[in-house]
Amino acid sequence: MLTVACANDNQEARTPQAMVEVDKQHLEVNESMTIRFTGVADQVVVYTGDKDHQYELRDSSNTGLVVNRGVLTYSYAVPGTFHVVCVATTYDTYMGGGLKTDTTGLDIVVYDDVTTIDAIYATVTPNVYVAVATGDDWVMCLPEKQLYNGREMTVNAARQRLSIEAGSDSAKVYIDGELYVSKNYYALNADHEIRVVSGSGTEKVYRFYGMIYPEFKTLTIGGGEAVLTRSAYYQDLLTYRGTGTTLEFTLDDDVRLLADGKEVASGSTIRSDATYTLVRTHPHNTGVVAITRVSFE
């Protein structure tokens, strides 16, 4: 409530003057503006022009915001042009008799150029797989199989739901030219173009790379069977047990076995002091890799 002395009971109400100043008329979404009342009133109400606060709909449950001490701070959650209306009221009695009002209005333009992506992930019960951002690229790695209730379960990476969190609620997201729908299924073992269109119409294109953690096609240790144990907590970790120290294996064409970063050929001897990894490199972008940690016991 604006603090202004009321007129006496038998005195005519003063003439109200609706006058306001704003510190800015062009805002970003969620950026605050300050409205200062500089006119004459016993009460000041501002209709900010957005949902539920439109002056034209004041008789249909839309309400204004009471200005306290002549200052109102406000921000908009969505972009657009909003017509702000200030209503100044005076009265000649304590109970509000002899009301007089005056109004003034101005337009506030709110824009939203946010085209960022905050997160991309997929839930494959019981695990959540999170894509990693590298510049404008997002890389998600899924395993061939995962443990569920103590049993191995094949992961159908070609048909999974995908969660994409844009940096603004006003943004629209497109995958390969089609509007993204969280309930749709997407191939997460393939590449996709993700386009984010801001509320104000600006665009940014990202590349999504779906990769599968590499595994051996065949593996023997010392000429005998290599028993694989998967981790329930680390989907990029494979532990093999066998007798002997000689590795015989085959791999997909895009996968290499490394020991301390150096390639290992089939027929090599296991080194107990080495760190082993299987590395899959994307065929069209050598900067995109999927890495599996390998332990031999």
C-alpha positions in Angstrom: 0.0 0.0 0.0 1.3 3.4 -0.9 1.6 5.5 2.2 -0.4 8.7 1.6 -2.6 10.6 4.1 -6.3 10.3 3.4 -8.6 13.3 3.0 -11.1 14.2 5.8 -14.5 12.6 5.8 -16.2 15.7 4.3 -13.5 16.6 1.9 -13.6 15.8 -1.7 -11.1 13.2 -2.9 -8.0 14.5 -4.5 -7.5 14.1 -8.3 -5.4 11.0 -8.8 -2.5 11.0 -11.3 -1.2 7.7 -12.6 2.4 8.2 -13.4 5.2 5.6 -13.3 8.8 5.2 -14.2 10.5 1.9 -15.2 14.2 1.3 -15.2 14.0 -0.8 -18.4 11.4 -1.7 -21.0 13.4 -4.5 -22.7 14.1 -7.5 -20.5 15.4 -11.0 -20.7 13.2 -13.8 -19.3 13.5 -13.8 -15.5 15.3 -10.5 -15.5 13.8 -8.1 -12.9 12.5 -4.6 -13.7 11.6 -1.9 -11.2 8.4 0.2 -11.5 8.3 3.4 -9.5 5.1 5.3 -8.9 5.6 9.1 -9.2 2.0 10.3 -9.3 -0.8 11.1 -6.8 -2.8 8.3 -5.2 -4.0 6.7 -2.0 -3.6 3.3 -3.5 -1.7 2.1 -6.6 -2.2 -1.2 -8.4 -0.2 -2.4 -11.4 -1.4 -5.0 -13.9 1.7 -6.5 -15.4 0.0 -7.8 -18.5 1.0 -11.5 -18.3 -1.1 -14.5 -17.4 -3.6 -13.7 -14.6 -2.5 -10.0 -14.4 -4.2 -8.5 -17.5 -6.1 -5.2 -17.0 -8.5 -6.0 -19.8 -9.5 -9.1 -18.0 -9.9 -7.5 -14.5 -13.6 -8.5 -14.4 -12.7 -12.1 -15.2 -10.6 -12.9 -12.1 -7.3 -11.3 -13.3 -5.8 -9.2 -10.6 -3.3 -6.4 -10.2 -0.3 -6.2 -7.9 -0.5 -3.6 -5.1 2.5 -1.2 -5.1 4.1 -0.9 -1.7 6.0 2.3 -0.8 5.8 3.4 -4.4 8.0 0.6 -5.8 7.2 -2.7 -7.5 9.9 -5.2 -8.7 8.8 -7.8 -11.2 10.1 -10.4 -13.7 8.5 -12.4 -16.5 8.8 -16.1 -16.9 8.0 -16.2 -20.6 8.9 -13.9 -23.6 6.5 -11.6 -25.3 5.2 -8.0 -25.3 3.2 -7.2 -22.2 1.0 -4.2 -21.7 1.4 -2.8 -18.2 -1.4 -0.7 -16.7 -1.0 1.4 -13.6 -4.2 2.2 -11.7 -4.0 5.2 -9.3 -6.9 5.6 -6.8 -7.9 8.3 -4.3 -10.8 8.4 -1.9 -12.3 11.0 0.5 -13.2 8.8 3.5 -11.4 6.2 5.6 -13.8 3.5 4.4 -13.0 4.3 0.7 -15.9 6.5 -0.3 -15.8 8.9 -3.2 -13.3 6.9 -5.2 -11.5 8.5 -8.2 -9.1 6.6 -10.5 -6.6 7.4 -13.2 -4.7 4.9 -15.4 -1.6 4.9 -17.5 0.0 2.2 -19.6 3.2 1.2 -21.3 4.6 -1.9 -23.1 7.3 -4.2 -21.8 9.2 -6.4 -24.3 10.6 -9.6 -22.9 12.9 -11.7 -25.0 14.4 -15.2 -24.6 17.5 -16.0 -26.7 18.6 -19.0 -24.6 19.5 -21.9 -26.8 21.6 -23.9 -24.4 21.1 -27.6 -23.3 21.5 -28.3 -19.6 21.4 -32.1 -19.7 20.8 -35.1 -21.9 20.2 -38.5 -20.3 18.4 -41.8 -20.8 16.9 -44.1 -18.1 17.4 -47.8 -18.8 16.2 -49.4 -15.6 17.9 -49.6 -13.2 20.5 -47.2 -14.5 20.6 -43.6 -15.8 23.1 -42.9 -18.6 24.2 -39.2 -19.0 25.5 -37.6 -22.1 28.7 -35.6 -21.8 29.0 -32.3 -23.5 32.1 -31.3 -25.5 31.6 -28.0 -27.1 28.5 -28.4 -29.3 28.8 -32.2 -29.2 27.0 -34.5 -26.8 28.3 -38.0 -26.4 26.3 -40.8 -24.7 27.7 -44.2 -24.1 25.6 -47.3 -23.4 26.7 -50.9 -22.6 25.7 -53.9 -24.6 24.4 -55.5 -21.4 23.8 -54.4 -17.8 23.0 -56.2 -14.6 19.4 -56.0 -13.3 18.3 -58.0 -10.2 21.6 -59.9 -10.5 21.0 -61.0 -14.0 22.5 -59.8 -17.3 20.0 -57.8 -19.4 20.6 -56.8 -23.1 20.3 -53.0 -23.6 18.3 -52.2 -26.7 20.1 -49.0 -27.5 18.3 -48.7 -30.8 15.0 -47.9 -29.0 15.1 -45.9 -25.8 13.4 -42.8 -24.5 15.7 -39.7 -24.3 15.4 -36.8 -21.8 16.6 -33.4 -23.0 16.6 -30.4 -20.6 16.8 -27.1 -22.5 18.2 -24.0 -20.8 14.8 -22.3 -21.1 11.2 -23.5 -20.7 10.3 -21.4 -23.7 12.7 -23.2 -26.1 11.7 -25.8 -28.5 13.9 -28.8 -29.3 14.0 -30.7 -32.6 15.7 -34.0 -33.3 16.6 -34.6 -36.9 14.1 -31.9 -37.9 11.2 -33.4 -35.9 9.9 -31.8 -32.7 11.4 -33.7 -29.7 8.8 -35.6 -27.7 9.9 -37.1 -24.4 7.6 -40.1 -24.8 9.0 -41.1 -28.2 11.7 -43.7 -28.7 15.1 -42.8 -30.3 18.1 -44.7 -31.5 20.8 -44.0 -28.9 23.4 -46.0 -30.8 23.2 -43.5 -33.7 24.1 -39.9 -34.5 21.4 -37.2 -34.4 21.2 -33.4 -35.0 19.6 -31.6 -32.1 18.3 -28.1 -32.9 17.2 -25.7 -30.1 15.0 -22.8 -31.0 14.7 -20.1 -28.4 11.5 -18.3 -27.5 12.7 -15.3 -29.5 13.5 -17.4 -32.6 17.3 -17.8 -32.4 18.6 -21.2 -33.1 21.6 -23.4 -32.2 22.5 -26.8 -33.6 24.2 -29.6 -31.6 25.4 -33.0 -32.6 24.4 -36.1 -30.6 26.7 -39.1 -30.8 25.4 -42.4 -29.5 28.2 -44.9 -28.7 28.3 -48.4 -27.3 31.0 -49.3 -24.8 33.3 -51.7 -26.6 33.7 -55.4 -25.6 35.8 -58.3 -27.0 34.1 -60.2 -29.8 36.0 -63.3 -28.6 38.6 -63.7 -25.8 40.7 -66.5 -24.4 43.2 -66.3 -21.6 46.1 -68.8 -21.7 44.1 -70.7 -24.4 41.1 -71.3 -22.0 37.8 -69.7 -21.4 37.7 -66.1 -20.1 34.9 -65.6 -17.6 33.3 -62.1 -17.7 32.0 -60.4 -14.6 30.1 -57.1 -15.1 29.9 -54.4 -12.5 26.5 -53.4 -11.3 27.7 -49.9 -10.6 30.3 -49.1 -13.3 28.9 -49.8 -16.8 32.3 -49.1 -18.4 34.1 -51.8 -16.3 34.6 -55.4 -17.4 36.5 -58.0 -15.3 37.8 -61.2 -16.9 39.1 -64.3 -15.1 41.1 -67.1 -16.6 44.1 -69.3 -16.3 47.3 -68.3 -18.0 48.7 -65.0 -19.1 48.3 -65.0 -22.9 45.5 -63.0 -24.5 43.9 -64.2 -27.7 41.1 -61.9 -28.9 39.1 -60.5 -31.8 37.6 -57.0 -31.9 35.2 -54.9 -34.0 37.0 -52.9 -36.7 36.6 -49.6 -34.8 37.9 -51.0 -31.5 41.5 -51.3 -30.1 42.9 -52.8 -27.0 45.4 -50.5 -25.2 47.7 -51.1 -22.3 48.8 -47.8 -20.7 47.7 -46.0 -23.9 49.6 -48.3 -26.3 47.9 -50.7 -28.7 48.1 -54.4 -27.8 48.0 -57.1 -30.4 46.3 -60.5 -30.0 48.8 -63.1 -28.6 50.3 -60.6 -26.1 51.1 -61.5 -22.5 49.1 -59.8 -19.8 51.0 -57.3 -17.8 50.0 -57.1 -14.1 51.2 -53.5 -13.8 49.4 -52.2 -16.9 46.0 -50.4 -17.2 43.9 -51.9 -20.0 41.2 -50.2 -21.9 39.1 -51.0 -25.0 38.6 -47.9 -27.1 36.0 -47.4 -29.8 36.5 -44.4 -32.1 33.7 -42.8 -34.0 34.1 -43.4 -37.7 33.4 -39.8 -38.7 34.8 -37.9 -35.7 38.0 -39.2 -34.1 37.4 -36.9 -31.1 34.4 -39.0 -30.1 35.3 -42.3 -28.3 33.8 -44.8 -26.0 36.2 -46.3 -23.5 35.8 -49.5 -21.5 38.1 -50.3 -18.6 39.3 -53.9 -18.6 40.6 -55.8 -15.6 42.3 -59.3 -15.9 42.3 -61.4 -12.7 
